[in-house]
Amino acid sequence: VFQHMFKADCHFINGTEKVRYVQRYIYNRQMWAMFDSDVGHYVGFTPYGESWARNWNSNPVIMERQRTAVDWYCRYNYELGAPFSVERR
């Protein structure tokens, strides 16, 4: 069985003060490409992933959307989920 998976994670340190956005592309349990907001660009781990990373990194629209994902994806969802997760501790 072949499985393709996309995973986006937000890592919060001290609330929304330091936020890290990580996006992973996985095929058959092997990560072939990744975007990390701390690095600021896509990284490929296989020949297939390297070609896609070059393609995505050269597109300014894609890169602007990924670099701003910390705000529109992570911080936005933190405000929605904080009453249910952070404040229940």
C-alpha positions in Angstrom: 0.0 0.0 0.0 1.4 3.3 -1.0 0.6 6.3 1.1 1.2 10.0 0.4 0.9 12.3 3.4 1.0 16.0 4.0 1.5 17.3 7.6 1.6 20.9 8.9 2.6 21.5 12.5 2.8 24.6 14.6 5.2 24.6 17.6 4.5 27.3 20.2 7.1 28.4 22.7 5.8 30.7 25.4 2.4 31.3 23.9 2.6 33.0 20.6 5.9 34.8 21.4 8.0 32.3 19.4 6.2 30.2 16.8 7.6 27.7 14.4 5.7 26.4 11.3 6.8 23.1 9.8 5.2 21.5 6.7 6.2 17.9 5.8 5.6 15.8 2.6 5.8 12.1 3.2 5.5 9.1 0.8 5.7 5.6 2.1 7.0 6.7 5.5 9.9 8.7 3.9 9.9 12.4 4.1 10.8 13.8 0.7 10.4 17.5 1.2 9.9 20.0 4.1 9.3 23.7 4.8 10.5 25.1 8.1 9.7 28.7 9.0 13.0 29.0 10.9 14.9 28.0 7.8 12.7 30.1 5.5 12.6 27.8 2.4 11.8 24.3 1.2 14.4 21.5 1.6 14.3 18.3 -0.4 15.5 15.0 1.0 15.2 12.8 -2.1 16.0 13.6 -5.8 12.2 14.0 -6.3 11.9 16.3 -3.3 14.9 18.4 -4.4 13.3 19.1 -7.7 10.0 20.1 -6.1 11.9 22.2 -3.5 13.7 24.1 -6.3 10.4 24.7 -8.0 8.6 25.9 -4.9 11.6 28.1 -3.7 11.7 29.8 -7.1 8.0 30.8 -7.0 7.6 34.1 -5.0 3.9 33.6 -4.5 4.3 30.2 -2.8 7.2 31.5 -0.7 5.4 34.5 0.5 2.4 32.4 1.6 4.7 29.9 3.4 6.7 32.6 5.2 3.5 34.3 6.5 1.9 31.0 7.6 3.1 31.6 11.1 0.6 34.5 11.3 -2.4 33.3 9.3 -2.2 29.6 10.2 -0.5 29.2 13.6 -1.3 32.3 15.5 -4.9 32.3 14.2 -5.5 28.7 15.3 -3.8 29.3 18.6 -6.3 31.9 19.5 -9.2 29.5 18.5 -7.8 26.5 20.4 -6.2 28.1 23.5 -9.4 28.2 25.6 -9.7 24.4 25.1 -6.1 23.3 25.4 -3.9 25.9 27.3 -6.5 27.2 29.8 -7.7 23.7 30.8 -4.3 22.7 32.4 
